[in-house]
């Protein structure tokens, strides 16, 4: 068990979401950066989609109530265990009573705390992912007691560690495909969409990212249609909205691009004032 001493700005339990329930209006949810979360689970010999704690902007502190194996992936916030700087992307053996804390940002904005066996939480519609209105809890709170599955006991030995591709955090290129309404754009607009740099506004979260620069919109509205995490919508005012994991399941704005899974993962590690450029496959 792990005690939450400080939940930070925004921390939740997430697995890989609850796809298949759009017909009843339920978002997919799940980890924002599936690339980082999967690595942590793989290093611990977990199932790749076991539940993890997703920590946004650091500032957290956790106490371990028993000996266990953990792995920390994603954003680097100068994590320490008992005031000693700790490694990322490596299996760590922590002792009962140890405290994990998050300090100053180095790179990225979302960190994943993975434990051997995966975290246990309420399963709703096949998923443990927190979502307000779907699960009882929507964020971690001070004093929460986090439980984990014990099927992968400490008897399973693993000493794995890896080096990651740093471009996952540093690149400003966001990989995507053409959206259903892309061809309705003029040739000039299509070129501008991929040639220009865009800035992430301060309106960015698990639901979506709004971009600062306006993009000329001469398209007529569309009938309300299905949208997915990664859908790029063009509003009547010319604002671009990139939908993320907690997005709604339908929308009425033209869908001009669709981020790939890799594109969503890279964007999930960016925040206000970061620049991006769309790269169509």
Buried (B, 14 or more C-beta within 10 A) or exposed (E): EBBBBEBBEBBBBBBBBBBEBBEEEBBBBBBBBBBBBBBBBBBBBBBEBBBBBBBBBBBBBBBBBEEBBBBBBBBBBEBBBEEEEBEBBBBBEBEEEBBBBBEEBEEBBBBBBBBBBBBBBEEBBEBBBBBEEBBEBEBBEEEBEBEBBEEBEEEEEBEEEEEBEEEBBEBEEBBBEBBBBBEBBEEEBBEEBEEEEBEBBEBBEBBBBBBBEEBEBEBEEBEEBEBBBBBBBBBEEEBBBBBBBBBEBEBEBBBBBBBBEBBBBBBBBBBEEBEBBBBBE
